């Protein structure tokens, strides 16, 4: 499938999704919002893909919303009921775009470098794991642009770094770098440059992909369910999940591989 602003590379069970519009610093224009759900749908339905890495071509991950391509419509949209409805529909559409990443049943690892601001933060919060290059500059930039972040940052980031830190970053619009992001728990690891960060992300994705796809999917689902539930509800959910899925060919393969002192080969069945 051809895309205007994305490229997909596959190596064994890992797919790398590239933001591939470096001439515009990977600004998020109409093609981005149209294509990203299709990209995720393609990879979810590709049984050969077990883990996904999102990275970006060029010197920056993304500078966020493409204001040249899309800002005019927001500014000049008017104040009538029809204009408000069009703007609401647009916001809901771009929310669904990022939610397509958050709802992906396969693990998603983001690799951020250079500028990663505004919508870039929205995208990273929808990923499971974040890895950064040392040169990254993050910013929840919307208040500086007279807007409220509305594509997921204010909803997802508190669960990652805590409400107080989110309030500081979102209200101020301040830039923050890789080391503060690691201290906050926003990124798992920091590497010297994009190449080493990407290599680390792909190596991690390969280790995840070597595990049972059923167990990886189940673990992700349980983590998501338990995020806003009681411990008791979470325990009941995981018990129900394992009762349905634990008796699998992958489990038998894991046991046999252990007994035979070899690496297991899982098929997701």
C-alpha positions in Angstrom: 0.0 0.0 0.0 1.4 3.4 -1.0 1.5 6.3 1.4 2.4 10.0 0.9 4.0 10.7 4.3 4.8 7.3 5.7 7.1 4.4 4.8 7.0 0.9 6.2 10.0 -1.4 6.5 9.7 -5.0 7.7 12.5 -7.1 9.1 11.4 -10.6 10.3 8.6 -9.9 12.8 9.3 -6.1 13.4 7.9 -3.3 11.3 9.4 0.2 11.3 6.9 2.9 10.5 8.7 6.0 9.2 7.3 9.5 9.4 8.6 10.3 5.9 8.0 14.0 5.2 11.4 15.5 6.3 11.2 18.5 4.0 8.4 19.8 6.2 10.0 18.5 9.4 7.3 15.8 9.5 4.6 18.4 10.2 1.3 16.7 10.6 -0.8 17.7 7.6 -3.9 16.3 6.0 -2.1 13.2 4.6 -0.7 12.4 8.1 -4.2 12.3 9.7 -5.6 10.3 6.8 -2.9 7.8 6.4 -1.8 6.8 10.0 -5.0 4.8 10.8 -4.5 2.9 7.5 -0.9 2.2 8.3 -1.8 0.8 11.7 -4.7 -1.2 10.2 -2.3 -2.7 7.7 0.2 -3.8 10.4 -2.4 -5.1 12.7 -3.7 -7.3 10.0 -0.3 -8.5 9.0 0.3 -11.7 10.9 4.0 -11.6 10.2 4.3 -8.4 12.3 4.5 -8.8 16.0 6.0 -5.5 17.1 6.1 -2.0 15.6 8.7 0.8 15.9 7.7 4.4 14.9 10.6 6.7 13.9 11.1 9.7 11.6 13.2 10.6 8.6 15.2 13.8 8.7 16.6 15.9 11.6 13.3 16.0 13.5 10.6 13.6 14.7 7.8 16.1 14.1 7.1 19.8 14.7 3.5 18.9 15.3 0.4 20.2 13.5 1.1 21.6 10.0 -0.2 25.1 10.6 0.5 26.2 7.0 -1.7 23.4 5.6 -4.4 23.3 8.3 -4.2 26.4 10.4 -6.0 28.6 8.0 -9.1 26.5 8.1 -9.1 26.7 11.9 -8.6 30.5 12.0 -11.0 31.4 9.2 -13.6 28.8 10.0 -16.0 31.4 11.5 -18.0 31.2 14.7 -21.4 29.9 13.5 -22.9 26.6 14.4 -21.8 25.1 11.1 -18.2 26.2 11.6 -18.1 24.8 15.1 -19.5 21.5 13.9 -16.8 21.3 11.2 -14.1 22.1 13.7 -15.5 19.5 16.1 -15.5 16.9 13.4 -11.9 17.7 12.5 -10.8 17.4 16.1 -12.6 14.1 16.5 -10.9 12.8 13.3 -7.4 13.6 14.4 -8.2 12.1 17.9 -9.2 8.9 16.1 -6.0 8.9 14.2 -3.8 8.9 17.3 -6.2 6.5 19.1 -5.5 4.0 16.3 -2.0 3.8 17.7 -3.1 3.5 21.3 -5.6 0.7 20.4 -3.1 -1.3 18.4 -3.0 -4.8 19.8 0.7 -5.1 19.0 3.4 -3.3 21.0 4.4 0.1 19.6 7.8 1.6 20.4 8.5 5.3 19.5 11.9 6.7 18.8 12.1 10.5 19.2 14.8 12.8 18.1 15.2 16.5 17.2 12.0 18.4 17.7 9.0 16.4 19.0 6.4 19.0 19.9 2.7 19.4 20.0 1.1 16.6 18.1 4.3 14.6 18.5 3.7 14.4 22.2 0.2 13.2 21.5 1.6 10.4 19.2 4.2 9.3 21.8 1.7 9.1 24.6 -0.3 6.6 22.5 2.8 4.3 22.2 3.7 1.6 24.7 7.4 2.5 25.1 9.4 5.6 24.2 13.1 5.8 23.5 14.9 9.1 22.8 18.0 10.4 21.2 20.0 12.9 23.3 19.2 15.8 21.0 15.4 15.5 21.4 13.4 18.6 22.3 10.0 17.9 23.7 7.2 20.4 24.2 3.5 20.4 25.0 3.4 23.5 22.9 -0.3 24.2 22.5 -0.8 27.0 25.1 1.9 29.0 23.4 -0.2 28.7 20.3 -3.4 29.8 22.1 -4.8 26.3 22.0 -5.6 23.5 24.4 -3.9 20.2 23.6 -6.8 18.0 22.3 -5.4 14.9 20.7 -4.6 12.8 23.8 -1.7 14.4 25.7 -3.9 15.7 28.5 -5.7 12.4 28.8 -2.7 9.9 28.5 0.3 11.8 29.8 -0.9 12.0 33.4 -0.8 8.2 33.5 2.8 8.2 32.4 4.4 11.0 34.4 1.8 12.2 36.9 -0.6 15.1 37.0 1.7 17.7 38.6 4.4 17.3 35.9 1.8 17.4 33.1 0.2 20.5 34.6 3.6 22.3 34.6 4.6 21.2 31.1 1.2 21.8 29.5 0.4 25.1 31.2 3.9 26.6 30.5 4.6 25.1 27.1 8.2 24.9 28.2 10.7 22.8 26.2 12.3 19.8 28.0 15.1 17.5 26.9 15.9 13.9 26.9 17.4 13.7 30.5 14.4 15.4 32.1 12.1 13.2 30.0 13.9 10.1 31.4 13.8 11.5 34.9 10.0 12.0 34.6 9.5 8.5 33.2 8.3 9.8 29.8 11.1 7.9 28.0 12.5 4.6 29.0 16.0 5.1 27.6 18.2 7.8 26.1 20.8 7.1 23.5 23.5 9.4 22.0 21.9 9.9 18.6 19.0 8.7 16.4 20.8 5.8 14.9 21.7 4.3 18.3 18.2 5.0 19.6 16.6 3.3 16.6 18.9 0.3 16.9 18.0 -0.1 20.5 14.3 0.2 19.7 14.5 -2.4 17.0 16.5 -4.8 19.2 13.9 -4.4 21.9 11.1 -4.9 19.4 12.9 -8.1 18.2 13.1 -9.4 21.8 9.4 -8.7 22.2 8.5 -10.3 18.9 10.4 -13.5 19.9 7.9 -14.1 22.7 4.5 -15.7 22.3 2.2 -13.3 20.3 -0.7 -14.5 22.4 1.1 -13.7 25.7 2.3 -10.3 24.4 -1.1 -9.3 23.3 -2.6 -10.5 26.5 -0.1 -8.6 28.6 -0.8 -5.4 26.7 -4.5 -5.8 27.1 -4.2 -6.5 30.8 -2.0 -3.5 31.4 -4.5 -1.3 29.5 -7.4 -2.7 31.4 -5.7 -2.3 34.8 -4.7 1.3 34.3 -7.9 2.7 35.9 -9.2 -0.3 37.7 -8.8 -1.7 41.2 -6.3 -4.5 41.9 -9.2 -6.9 42.4 -10.8 -6.1 39.1 -7.4 -6.4 37.4 -6.8 -9.8 39.0 -10.2 -11.0 37.9 -9.6 -9.8 34.3 -6.2 -11.5 34.0 -7.6 -14.7 35.5 -10.4 -14.7 32.9 -7.9 -13.9 30.1 -5.6 -16.8 31.0 -8.5 -19.2 31.5 -9.4 -18.5 27.9 -5.9 -18.3 26.3 -3.2 -19.9 28.4 -3.8 -23.5 27.1 -2.2 -22.8 23.8 0.2 -24.4 21.3 2.7 -21.6 22.3 2.6 -22.7 25.9 3.3 -26.3 24.9 6.1 -25.1 22.7 7.6 -23.1 25.6 7.5 -26.1 27.9 9.1 -28.4 25.3 11.8 -25.8 24.5 12.6 -25.5 28.2 12.8 -29.3 28.6 14.9 -29.6 25.4 17.2 -26.6 26.3 16.5 -24.7 23.1 14.9 -21.4 22.1 11.2 -21.7 21.5 9.5 -20.9 18.2 6.1 -19.4 18.7 3.3 -19.1 16.2 0.6 -17.3 18.1 -1.7 -20.3 18.4 
